[in-house]
Amino acid sequence: MKFTYPALATLSLVLAPIVAPSAALAARAPIKVTRFHLGQPIAAGTITVEIAPGSAVVPGPEAQIYIDAVANAMGSAGFTRAANAAPSDYRVILTISRDVTPLPRAPSPLQIGLGGGGGDRGFGVGGGVSFGVGKRQERALVTTQLSVRLMRAATPDVIWEGRATQAVEERGKLLQPGATADKIATALFKGFPGESGRTISVK
């Protein structure tokens, strides 16, 4: 008895959707912003920006990214950095926190689908079968919060406080700080000093 083995009727390569880069994901994620103050005018002046003890970001290159981002954002409200070691009118204290929550892995980037076909003799593959090729991508929800306290240099009293929070789904490597620092700092100081006690969403 002779058997024939018909060729598979269909061989299709289905490419998974292209994953947007980290910066693009961060650009689309909304930022929750809340500010608190006494409702009194806050005159612009010179500032020194520093990282609070206990922050998730310790002094170093990453901390400097956030320091620069906040100083630049405050510049739009008329504040300027004190020159070198000169005394400043205000102290700006930053606290950065970051939480990473693993998510279920994304499907493999390449899917091969096998569509079945049969013959009048022998056998074939009925229906359809697909399987992944390549490594499944790691996914995580990265939540970054920037908290800022503004106080006069001469007193320990806080005259303005705000926080900005952004949650971004990240695939592969964790977000680089530059992808979020400028955006959340800009959102936090948009319309400074802002409405006290109200949480808004900034895109």
CORDA-V963987 format. One record per helix or strand of 2 or more residues. SS is the DSSP state (A for helix, B for strand). FROM is the first residue (numbers start at 1). LEN is the number of residues. If there is no record, write none. Layout:
SS|FROM|LEN  SS|FROM|LEN
This chain:
B|10|6  A|22|7  B|31|7  B|46|6  A|61|15  B|80|2  B|90|14  B|110|6  B|128|6  B|139|14  B|158|14  A|177|3  A|181|8  B|199|4
